[in-house]
Amino acid sequence: MAQTPVLEHPAKRTRRRMTRMERHNLLVGLAFISPWIIGFVVFTLYPMLASLKYSFTDFTGILASKQHFFANYQMMFSDDRFWKAVVNTLYMVLISVPLNLIFSFLCAILLNFKVRGQSFYRVIFFLPSIVPAIASTMLWIWILRPDTGLLAALLNFIGIDGPNWFLDPLWAKPALIMLGIWGIGGTIIIYLSGLQDVSQTLLESAELDGANWWQRLRNITIPMVSPITLFNLITGVIVMFQYFSQAYVFAKFASIGKADIIVGRPMDSTLFYSVFLYDKFTNFRYGYASAMAWVMFLVILLCTVALLKVSNRFTYYAG
Amino acid sequence: MATQTSYQRPLSVKVRKFIEQFGKHLLIWVVALFFFIPFIWMVSTSLKVKTDVGRFPPNFLPRENKTIAIDGEEYPLFTLSTAGGGQEVVAVMDYEGSEAVVFDPQYPAETRKVPQAQLSEILIVKFRWENYRDALLRASRPGLDVNFFTYLKNSLIIAFFSIIGTLVSCTPVAYAFARIKFPGRDGLFIFVLATMMLPFQVTMIPLFKLFNETLRWGDTFLPLIVPTFFANAWDVFLLRQFFKTIPSEMSDAARVDGANEWQIFTRIIIPLSIPVISTIAVFTFLWAWNDFTGPLIYLQSHQNFTMALGLQDFQGQREILWNQLMAASVIFTVPIIVAFFFLQKQFIQGIKLTGGKEG
């Protein structure tokens, strides 16, 4: 086979001037990606720099802004509500994200059983995840109602007096975690496709060698889906830092009958990072909110890099 | 002995197999109920009358008080328990304090007063489909000519233009990253992917100012639609992965015949990419349909609300009509479920692609 001379020494390429072909390709390529370039500059790069600038000013959108450098950051770090939001968000990252992963993995194992009606079961497990977030939040608020809710009835039936999920700050987050687990269908699908890639011959030979179900799961399946676990973990953490809609609607419901809607009800227990940021934004504290956004961005970056670093020790990549 | 074991063995294997299968089904069902019951509950509530909604303990089948029509008027039927332990069926005409004015359905003229405590409703199963009509036509705010159809229309407009924008802008960008070898391409592509990590909160405030103050697009759909016309990393990635799988012999042959990149892109690559394009159309629809934060930030007046905004606005009223709210939630959810059943393959493929499975 004749080889086309495309591959060149990389060092040579950088020093050499572009050929006519390359110049042509560059122009055509740039023309094709121009929508992205324009979009990036106008809708990403400029706003990023602008919000970085706002974060160093006391900009409110109306009043003339004056520089006051790290005042927003100082204010933020000495604000009790800010820390409350951080703790609430960490609660979700440390409890909700792992629970979602474990539960999705177990569901994927169930759905991987060779039983009749497998595809029907898969649809049932998956459907809740495509219910719009606002609709599912309203539905769960209705289910969780302490007076006439379905869950209260079920708990009553087995002799438990259910908590008031909307008034008790201890129980508001577990309610949101439950709502989250209801919608893990997407994660289940990703795990399921991972399980289907686990080598059957490896599992069978392990079985012949006398490994029981648990040993096969522990030593073959879990390591082989570890890249998927890593992916789900990273996206789960990123999504959780931006957790907003469900908490916002939940708090709005918990505020019914109160004089005003206060985010984070009951008693700031659903005051998550993004909820607090949105609250600052609607109160025209643009500088403060921008500072919060940048801190969040940096934390997400750090988390992702840290997870990728740590994961090198735990994930297994075939081939 | 020997014949016995060889005879019994297949049977016991069969029994074990059966028990194993049964156990698996049972296990799956226990978990499936957790996913399924809330669904049933949503539909069930949406078909209940108001008095049935608040009933405790709740029931899954919507029930209504049985009525009897006398002279064109409907009267609810109750069982009256008398002191002597007897029971009779009565119709209730009116309530006076703790007492009710009742009559025997056979003799409508003879009314009498009995304590309400002695009455219990006679219930029949009845689906109240009118809730759906009421939820759709319900005026969201008095004085404004806004109902759920308005929200439905707004959501569809935004979703439609978002799909157009995403497809028109992402395909050429993805084509360049997949097929045009220009200097710096691969580094730039990694940069495109890195922008996926940026939380929207970082750009939220300057964008809000840009759209509201500089461009004066506040309270319109434009801030939600226009950015989709400038490509996003996620869809560019998906399309690029697909374009890369198309054999390059085809475009090379076309190039020899004198076709330029644009012609190769529109005449060869696009027609071959219908599966991935429909996947992206479905996911853009989902995304636009479900989006809550965008409309919450940019849309203020009720006539511009989307379904997501309108739904959570239900609870802004003094009294929440849960049956109508659930009916509205069903209406909001049904298009997605229908889309899922028609486009199951695209759904699953899209999710797997996000999981990096086929990347």
Interface residues (C-beta under 8 A of the other chain):
Chain A: V6 M18 E22 N25 L26 V28 G29 L30 F32 I33 P35 W36 I38 G39 F40 V42 F43 T44 Y46 P47 M48 A50 S51 Y54 G61 L106 C107 L110 L111 F113 V115 G117 Y121 I124 F125 F126 L127 P128 I130 V131 P132 A133 I134 A135 S136 T137 M138 L139 W140 W142 I143 D147 T148 G149 L150 A152 A153 N156 F157 W182 G185 G186 I189 I190 S193 G194 I228 F231 N232 I238 F241 Q242 F244 S245 Y248 V249 K252 F253 I256 S274 L277 F281 Y286 A289 S290 M292 A293 W294 M296 F297 I300 L301 T304
Chain B: Q21 K24 H25 L27 I28 V31 A32 F34 F35 F36 I37 P38 F39 W41 M42 T45 V53 G54 R55 F56 P57 P58 S169 C170 P172 V173 Y175 A176 F177 I180 K181 F182 P183 G184 R185 L188 V192 T195 M197 L198 P199 F200 Q201 V202 T203 M204 I205 P206 L207 F208 K209 L210 P227 F229 F230 A231 N232 V236 E261 F265 L286 W289 N290 F292 T293 L296 M307 A308 L311 Q312 F314 Q315 G316 I320 W322 L325 M326 S329 F332 T333 I336 I337 F340 F347 I348 I351 K352 T354 G355 G356 K357
